[in-house]
Amino acid sequence: MFPQRGEFSLPHRATLAQRWENLQRIGRIPAEASTRSGEAGSATSGFAANLLGGNLGVMTAGSALRQMLPGDHAACRALWERDPAIGLSDADSECAIAAYLERNPGGSFVAVVGDEVVGTILCGHDGRRGYIHHLYVAPGHRMLGLGRQLVEAGLDYFGREGLGKCHLFIFGTNEPGKHFWRRVGFVQRDDLDVFSFSLSDSAPC
Ligand SMILES: CC(C)(COP(=O)(O)OP(=O)(O)OC[C@H]1O[C@@H](n2cnc3c(N)ncnc32)[C@H](O)[C@@H]1OP(=O)(O)O)[C@@H](O)C(=O)NCCC(=O)NCCS
């Protein structure tokens, strides 16, 4: 029986205290700020409480996930271009992404704060296995659980599609990225290498 929506959760979900420590470690909350109830509101003047949303289920105050739309391409591409961890190719043109979304309806998501896209994930499958591409969270919104939430949305999609497994590609040098995937329960394969073949030098559309 394949998991259906909401029937699984990724391991190691951080407690409020752990998430607070993460934020202090990356300097988004002053080291001296306290998490003790009653002090949190005043000690942080609502700043960290805002970041945490006052609730582990809310990642960045005001953030939400929604389906990625073809019209999100420019905003997503601008994020992807910021980081060499995201490998871009002719498969990332506006028309290629629109074709991908049409071929894999309901599998790709953006995280938004207001109108601003701050996170992305592309999920698609070939009827046999799922594939995750372009998981990205903007630097100012990291370590708050947004990446995990995007992955959970993708896994929900794969579950609904009746898939039993998914894979992703990651640059061998992306150690922080590998750390993330391990933290959310993905297993690194040491028995596989990737081979590619280019059918065309020109963009698909
Ligand atoms: C990888 C990335 C998506 C993580 O997003 P995020 O929103 O910061 O991740 P989360 O806050 O959901 O973190 C989930 C877990 O991973 C851990 N984690 C996240 N980034 C980490 C890092 N750089 N180093 C160590 N641990 C990390 C968190 O501590 C957390 O663990 P916990 O819940 O047990 O405390 C983000 O750093 C990013 O966009 N990186 C650049 C693009 C990239 O490398 N994408 C992956 C390519 S395959």
The ligand as an ORCA input file, in Angstrom:
! r2SCAN-3c Opt
* xyz 0 1
  C      18.916     22.855      1.145
  C      17.862     23.916      1.447
  C      16.697     23.763      0.481
  C      17.365     23.717      2.885
  O      16.244     24.573      3.095
  P      15.823     25.018      4.583
  O      14.486     25.653      4.500
  O      16.910     25.806      5.194
  O      15.731     23.616      5.332
  P      14.904     23.286      6.664
  O      14.855     24.493      7.538
  O      13.593     22.668      6.290
  O      15.845     22.222      7.334
  C      15.466     20.838      7.483
  C      16.557     20.155      8.250
  O      17.802     20.192      7.532
  C      18.808     20.828      8.308
  N      19.580     21.710      7.419
  C      19.107     22.543      6.492
  N      20.116     23.193      5.887
  C      21.243     22.767      6.477
  C      22.608     23.083      6.309
  N      23.031     23.979      5.390
  N      23.512     22.464      7.079
  C      23.121     21.582      8.006
  N      21.820     21.232      8.215
  C      20.900     21.807      7.455
  C      18.065     21.667      9.333
  O      18.805     21.818     10.520
  C      16.821     20.856      9.561
  O      17.043     19.837     10.495
  P      16.092     19.705     11.785
  O      14.680     19.921     11.283
  O      16.347     18.353     12.263
  O      16.562     20.822     12.657
  C      18.462     25.351      1.331
  O      19.602     25.443      2.148
  C      18.874     25.717     -0.075
  O      18.044     26.210     -0.849
  N      20.148     25.487     -0.460
  C      20.662     25.851     -1.778
  C      20.056     24.976     -2.865
  C      20.334     23.510     -2.643
  O      21.412     23.099     -2.254
  N      19.283     22.708     -2.908
  C      19.393     21.258     -2.887
  C      19.876     20.814     -4.221
  S      19.500     19.096     -4.487
*
